[in-house]
Amino acid sequence: MDDNNILQHLLEIEDQAATLIDDAQAAADRRIKEAEDQNRVAYDEAYQQLSAELETEYQKAIEAVKKQYDQRMDEYTEELRGIPRQDEKFSALAFSLLVEEE
């Protein structure tokens, strides 16, 4: 083989190697993108699930607080109803404070 043929043969091998490298890089990029897409889907699913669980817990907590509030208001209302009214004393006090002069 002469030098020209050897150089030509080496250039062909270099072109083949470059093609293999480009193909390998394209395959790696494709795999990376697929993995990123799968990870994004898995993340979104996990996020949605956790978000739904936290929303459910939040709603339960709100209901518990509302129930406790209603119960305390009912107890307070009953306590107020149990106190006897003293209309005459109140009227006399109001009259003495607002109308009577000292």
CORMOTA-V439284 format. One record per backbone hydrogen bond with DSSP energy under -0.5 kcal/mol. CO is the residue of the C=O (numbers start at 1). NH is the residue of the N-H. If there is no record, write none. Layout:
co=CO nh=NH
co=CO nh=NH
This chain:
co=2 nh=6
co=3 nh=7
co=4 nh=8
co=5 nh=9
co=6 nh=10
co=7 nh=11
co=8 nh=12
co=9 nh=13
co=10 nh=14
co=11 nh=15
co=12 nh=16
co=13 nh=17
co=14 nh=18
co=15 nh=19
co=16 nh=20
co=17 nh=21
co=18 nh=22
co=19 nh=23
co=20 nh=24
co=21 nh=25
co=22 nh=26
co=23 nh=27
co=24 nh=28
co=25 nh=29
co=26 nh=30
co=27 nh=31
co=28 nh=32
co=29 nh=33
co=30 nh=34
co=31 nh=35
co=32 nh=36
co=33 nh=37
co=34 nh=38
co=35 nh=39
co=36 nh=40
co=37 nh=41
co=38 nh=42
co=39 nh=43
co=40 nh=44
co=41 nh=45
co=42 nh=46
co=43 nh=47
co=44 nh=48
co=45 nh=49
co=46 nh=50
co=47 nh=51
co=48 nh=52
co=49 nh=53
co=50 nh=54
co=51 nh=55
co=52 nh=56
co=53 nh=57
co=54 nh=58
co=55 nh=59
co=56 nh=60
co=57 nh=61
co=58 nh=62
co=59 nh=63
co=60 nh=64
co=61 nh=65
co=62 nh=66
co=63 nh=67
co=64 nh=68
co=65 nh=69
co=66 nh=70
co=67 nh=71
co=68 nh=72
co=69 nh=73
co=70 nh=74
co=71 nh=75
co=72 nh=76
co=73 nh=77
co=74 nh=78
co=75 nh=79
co=76 nh=80
co=77 nh=81
co=78 nh=82
co=79 nh=83
co=80 nh=83
co=86 nh=90
co=87 nh=91
co=88 nh=92
co=89 nh=93
co=90 nh=94
co=91 nh=95
co=92 nh=96
co=93 nh=97
co=94 nh=98
co=95 nh=99
co=95 nh=100
